[in-house]
Amino acid sequence: MRKNYRLTGIATAAIAALALAACGGGNGEAATDGATDGATAGGGNGTGKSLRLALNQTETHPSYIALNAMGEDLSEATDGRWNVDVFPNSTLGDQGEYLQMVSSGVVDMAIVSAPQLENINGDFVIFSLPTVFSDIDSQMAVLSNTDIVGDIYSSLESSNKITVIGGFTQGERSVYTKDPVETPADLVGKKIRVQESPVFLAMIEALGGSPTPMAYGEVYTALQSGVIDGAENNEISYHTQKHYEVAPYFSYTRHLVGADFLIINTDTLNGMSEEDRATFDTTWETAWQDHTELWKVNTETAKEEAEAGGATFAEVDAAAFQDALTPLLDEFLTSPEQQALLAAIKDAQ
Ligand code: GCU
């Protein structure tokens, strides 16, 4: 009962936001500063289909920039038959809700973090485990290699009508807190926000902290009010979400290289002609490649700007954090299929 009520609420909120966007002719972010009109950016000619894409990042985040550019490319290359409207800033809700919205077709596409997909297919946990990816470039080589990830990307089609198109890097994730943290022992008793998935809960527990699952968009206020003592993420999210203002100690635990995924409603994807689908794939390839380059540059500027805003970035004993987390590989990768996927991922790096 409760679940149905929640789903209805999600659909209502999303539909209200989408209706508002339709009236304003924009992408639902009219209340945010510096918002670009997604419909205009997509360059649609009014006769094509607008793919509504839900995103929980700001307009300055590499994901928004790369996806907005993808929309322009797609629109131009298909002569306006296909356009992309990006709804940033969690305007359409949080990532847990995006899965249901894409599955039902309320929105067409979304960016979701690996742990969200882990909640519907446990095998996705592999993308959130420490030591699986050694660096961003080898991660992206794997995430774009259909020989390795093709099966898992299509695994949600019949059950959920969700197709995974591909991945974006989240870079290295590290812990940040209100007070300095240098060793796993410093996390004991600290409430650390995690993404809503079993592996992230287990990770912070293994490090001695108290994991507190919470949607991304709620983290700033929770840090500010003291509901949590810290969180873990990359430098770009730390900066764009302004978390440095309320948790100024960033400790380079580098506990994993995280992954985001572009998902699309399977029926929508199947509605494309073969030619348009090929164009869609080409524009996505450009998008993830641009994203990867932008990621590296923006990581540096995010760090500089957070430092200027009072943050301290400290190298810590990253090996101590990794050692505490290594047992999670055996704990979470239990089936022969998961072991085979891990072996293929490792071989490709
Ligand atoms: C990163 C990631 C997001 C994710 C967020 C989080 O910013 O790119 O997709 O939602 O971390 O910690 O929730």
Boltz pocket constraint, residues with backbone or C-beta under 6 A from the ligand:
constraints:
  - pocket:
      binder: B
      contacts: [[A, 56], [A, 95], [A, 111], [A, 112], [A, 113], [A, 169], [A, 170], [A, 195], [A, 214], [A, 215], [A, 216], [A, 232], [A, 233], [A, 234], [A, 237], [A, 259], [A, 260]]
      max_distance: 6.0
